[in-house]
Amino acid sequence: MLLPLHIPPKQTIQPFSSDYKGILILVFPKSKSEFFPFALQIAKSSKYYCESILFKKDHFFTGFEMEAHQIKTALALLRYISDWKGVYILFNGIEKKSYDVLQTLRCVLDSLLVDEPKKYCCSISNNFIKNDNSYWIHPCRIVLTQQEYYKVIPNSELTIQDQIFAQAIKSGCEWCPQLNIINLKSLENNLILKDIQ
């Protein structure tokens, strides 16, 4: 189990445990990189930290909640370790790709700069549903950039929300705490300049 910093790490660590719901876990081995001492200092400043031996090698476990100051620390650590061999990144017990995590964390951090994250996360678009030029409020900036190429195809089997969430999984951002598919909304009237002044 990941431990708060003030508790000595003397127990078995199970990063896939459901006890860590909502916590981003980074696991990295001791490295010969010149940046290892910096990475270790950053890791030790995380809310959750412990050390363990895996495969006869020292490993370092850090955990971050989705709060601005912890996200900043996670981003600083990932800047050093994301390309190292033997690094594991987990959220809710599921392994994640470093590129996707970096992109999502930056986006979450940006969303926390506004009063209501929804105002940052949502975008107005008429370019993500195939053969449909009507305007919608789309619930996710990351997914929207992908759906310019992989458009939603309206059908009776999969709702638009289902397809957006599937694209979020493919884009590696479905774990984002700000992602709320119910924010998808059709704008009934075409936007005209007087509506947005």
C-alpha positions as CSV (number, residue, x, y, z in Angstrom):
1,M,0.0,0.0,0.0
2,L,1.3,3.5,-0.8
3,L,2.1,5.3,2.4
4,P,1.9,9.0,3.4
5,L,5.4,10.4,3.8
6,H,5.5,10.3,7.6
7,I,5.0,6.5,7.8
8,P,8.0,4.2,7.3
9,P,7.6,2.0,4.2
10,K,7.7,-1.5,5.7
11,Q,4.8,-3.2,4.0
12,T,3.9,-4.9,0.7
13,I,3.0,-2.5,-2.1
14,Q,0.0,-3.3,-4.4
15,P,-0.3,-0.4,-6.8
16,F,-3.2,-2.1,-8.6
17,S,-5.3,-2.1,-5.5
18,S,-8.7,-0.4,-5.6
19,D,-7.7,1.5,-2.4
20,Y,-6.0,4.0,-4.7
21,K,-9.1,5.1,-6.6
22,G,-8.6,8.7,-7.9
23,I,-4.8,8.6,-7.1
24,L,-2.2,8.8,-9.9
25,I,0.6,6.3,-9.1
26,L,4.0,6.6,-10.6
27,V,6.5,3.7,-10.1
28,F,10.1,4.0,-11.2
29,P,13.3,2.1,-10.6
30,K,16.7,3.4,-9.4
31,S,18.4,4.8,-12.5
32,K,21.9,5.7,-13.6
33,S,20.5,8.9,-15.2
34,E,22.2,12.1,-14.0
35,F,18.7,13.3,-13.3
36,F,17.8,10.5,-10.8
37,P,18.7,12.6,-7.7
38,F,16.4,15.4,-8.8
39,A,13.6,12.9,-9.6
40,L,14.0,11.3,-6.2
41,Q,13.8,14.6,-4.4
42,I,10.6,15.4,-6.3
43,A,9.1,12.0,-5.6
44,K,9.8,12.4,-1.9
45,S,7.9,15.6,-1.9
46,S,4.7,13.9,-3.1
47,K,1.8,13.2,-0.7
48,Y,2.3,9.5,-0.9
49,Y,5.7,8.0,-1.1
50,C,7.4,4.7,-0.3
51,E,10.3,2.5,-1.5
52,S,10.3,-1.2,-2.2
53,I,12.5,-3.8,-3.8
54,L,11.1,-5.4,-7.0
55,F,12.9,-7.8,-9.2
56,K,16.0,-7.3,-6.9
57,K,16.0,-3.6,-7.7
58,D,15.1,-0.5,-5.7
59,H,11.8,1.0,-6.8
60,F,10.1,4.2,-5.8
61,F,6.3,4.6,-5.5
62,T,4.6,8.0,-5.5
63,G,0.9,8.9,-5.4
64,F,-0.8,12.1,-6.4
65,E,-4.4,13.2,-5.9
66,M,-6.0,15.4,-8.6
67,E,-5.3,18.8,-6.9
68,A,-3.4,21.6,-8.5
69,H,-0.2,21.5,-6.3
70,Q,0.0,17.7,-6.5
71,I,-0.5,17.7,-10.3
72,K,2.3,20.2,-10.6
73,T,4.6,17.9,-8.6
74,A,3.5,14.9,-10.8
75,L,4.3,16.8,-14.0
76,A,7.7,17.8,-12.6
77,L,8.5,14.2,-11.8
78,L,7.2,12.9,-15.1
79,R,9.4,15.4,-17.0
80,Y,12.4,13.3,-15.7
81,I,11.2,9.8,-15.5
82,S,8.6,9.4,-18.4
83,D,11.2,7.9,-20.8
84,W,13.1,5.7,-18.4
85,K,12.8,1.9,-18.6
86,G,10.7,0.2,-16.0
87,V,8.4,3.1,-15.3
88,Y,4.8,2.4,-14.5
89,I,2.0,4.9,-14.5
90,L,-1.3,3.8,-13.0
91,F,-4.7,5.4,-12.4
92,N,-7.5,3.4,-10.7
93,G,-5.3,0.3,-11.1
94,I,-5.0,0.6,-14.9
95,E,-1.6,1.2,-16.6
96,K,-1.4,4.4,-18.6
97,K,0.9,5.7,-21.3
98,S,3.2,8.6,-20.3
99,Y,2.3,10.8,-23.3
100,D,-1.4,10.5,-22.5
101,V,-0.9,11.2,-18.8
102,L,1.2,14.3,-19.5
103,Q,-1.4,15.6,-21.9
104,T,-4.3,15.0,-19.5
105,L,-2.5,16.4,-16.5
106,R,-1.6,19.6,-18.3
107,C,-5.3,19.9,-19.4
108,V,-6.6,19.2,-15.9
109,L,-4.2,21.8,-14.5
110,D,-5.3,24.4,-17.0
111,S,-9.0,23.7,-16.1
112,L,-8.3,24.4,-12.5
113,L,-7.2,28.0,-13.4
114,V,-10.9,29.0,-14.1
115,D,-13.8,29.3,-11.6
116,E,-15.7,26.5,-13.2
117,P,-13.6,23.8,-15.0
118,K,-16.5,23.1,-17.3
119,K,-15.9,26.6,-18.9
120,Y,-12.4,25.5,-19.9
121,C,-13.2,21.9,-20.8
122,C,-16.2,22.4,-23.1
123,S,-15.9,23.8,-26.6
124,I,-18.5,24.8,-29.2
125,S,-18.0,22.9,-32.4
126,N,-19.8,21.9,-35.6
127,N,-17.0,19.6,-36.8
128,F,-17.1,16.3,-34.9
129,I,-20.3,14.6,-36.2
130,K,-20.2,13.1,-39.6
131,N,-22.5,14.9,-42.1
132,D,-23.8,17.3,-39.4
133,N,-22.9,20.9,-39.4
134,S,-25.0,21.9,-36.4
135,Y,-23.3,23.4,-33.4
136,W,-22.8,21.4,-30.2
137,I,-21.2,22.0,-26.8
138,H,-18.5,19.3,-26.8
139,P,-17.4,18.1,-23.3
140,C,-13.7,17.5,-23.8
141,R,-10.9,19.5,-25.5
142,I,-8.6,16.5,-25.9
143,V,-11.3,14.3,-27.5
144,L,-12.5,17.1,-29.7
145,T,-9.1,17.5,-31.4
146,Q,-9.2,13.8,-32.2
147,Q,-12.7,13.8,-33.5
148,E,-11.8,16.2,-36.3
149,Y,-10.3,13.0,-37.8
150,Y,-12.4,10.3,-36.2
151,K,-15.9,11.7,-36.4
152,V,-18.9,10.6,-34.5
153,I,-21.3,8.6,-36.8
154,P,-24.9,8.9,-35.5
155,N,-26.6,5.5,-35.3
156,S,-29.0,3.6,-33.1
157,E,-26.5,1.2,-31.6
158,L,-24.1,3.8,-30.1
159,T,-25.1,7.2,-28.8
160,I,-23.0,10.3,-29.4
161,Q,-22.0,10.2,-25.7
162,D,-20.9,6.5,-26.1
163,Q,-18.7,7.4,-29.0
164,I,-17.2,10.4,-27.3
165,F,-16.3,8.3,-24.3
166,A,-14.9,5.6,-26.5
167,Q,-12.7,8.2,-28.1
168,A,-11.7,9.5,-24.6
169,I,-10.5,5.9,-23.8
170,K,-8.5,5.8,-27.1
171,S,-7.0,9.2,-26.4
172,G,-6.0,8.1,-22.9
173,C,-8.0,10.8,-21.0
174,E,-11.1,8.9,-19.9
175,W,-9.8,9.0,-16.3
176,C,-9.8,12.8,-16.3
177,P,-11.7,14.0,-13.2
178,Q,-13.1,16.9,-15.2
179,L,-14.5,14.7,-18.0
180,N,-18.3,14.8,-17.8
181,I,-20.0,13.4,-20.9
182,I,-23.4,14.8,-19.9
183,N,-22.0,18.3,-20.7
184,L,-22.6,17.3,-24.4
185,K,-25.4,19.6,-25.6
186,S,-26.9,20.4,-29.0
187,L,-27.3,24.1,-29.6
188,E,-30.7,24.3,-31.2
189,N,-30.2,27.5,-33.2
190,N,-27.2,28.1,-35.5
191,L,-24.9,30.5,-33.8
192,I,-25.0,34.0,-35.1
193,L,-22.9,36.9,-34.1
194,K,-25.7,38.7,-32.1
195,D,-26.1,35.5,-29.9
196,I,-22.6,35.6,-28.6
197,Q,-22.1,39.3,-28.1
